[in-house]
Amino acid sequence: MQYQDAPPPALGVRLDFSSGQALGLDMAPAVSDQVVTTPATISTDSPGAKVWVLDDDTSLCKLLTRQFKACGWLPLATHTAADFDRLLADVYPDLLVLDQMLPDRTGTQILTGLRKAGHQFPVLMLSALGAPDDRIHGLEVGADDYLSKPFTAKELMLRIERLLGQVVPGSGVLDPSQDCFQIADVLFNPSELSLSCADERLSLSRGEAVLLSKFCQSPSLILSREQLARGSGSIVDVSTSRSLDMRVSKLRRQLSSLYPGLGDQLESVRGRGYRLMAEIIRLTPTH
């Protein structure tokens, strides 16, 4: 399939990822599961956000850059991990769209390095690898969201907008002045995206921190999967996706690694949702 370079169509975008990479632009209706027509732009509450794309498919980057500009974002595309590292030495993005299959490193290797280095900007993994184990691994190493190919441009942009809404000024989510929480003997600091106990400290992804904040703000109360997804800015259909359950499972492991058995107090209530039964103390910062 030949790449076509054309202005953004008025009616839609056709994305063909039958090979994991091929892409075409036109205004044709969807003709298969691999070809999807979507509106070209969305309304955004985060104009001027720096949205980077790290993907070796240059034609895909060109399309996404054009679409992101139409949304009012400031896109920047790079195609290798080495080029990304050089850019990161000077400036940070507000959000990174990260492909898994890159020529010099995998996306999960890059993401692991980012989190170990303390970078906490949201990362949306974008990959042709859509098996449950691939998605789980991406979320475990710190991805805030994971979107499999094929995808629609509109879904990608809506997911980006939700993630940006967690970090833009005035969003009220993960604000630096937000209260900390004592969960049994574990200190949860939402603004620093961290859990700590004694001399041990664990870093959380932004999505994990937002989710744990929801539990801490409603101790012992049952929160439905829909409430948790909505409260953490996810647009995933929880009736068909297991991403929320994966994130809860990881939070359980993280809590128990710091304080044995604490993760078991993040209970699943069959048919209703989840609740955190541990003793929780809200620690209000002093100024």
Protein Blocks (a to p, Z undefined) as FASTA:
>chain_A
ZZddddddfkbccddfknopaccddfbdcfbfkbccddfbdcdfbghiacddddfblklm
mmmmmmmmmnopacdddfbfklmmmmmmmoccfbdcddfbdfkbcfklmmmmmmmnopab
dcddddfblcfklmmmmmmnopabdcdddddfklmmmmmmmmmmmmgghklpapakbccd
dehjaccdfklopadehjbccdddfklmmmmmmmmmmghiacdfklmmmmnopabdfklp
cklmmmmmmmmmmmmmmmghklmmmccdehklccdfbdcddddddZZ
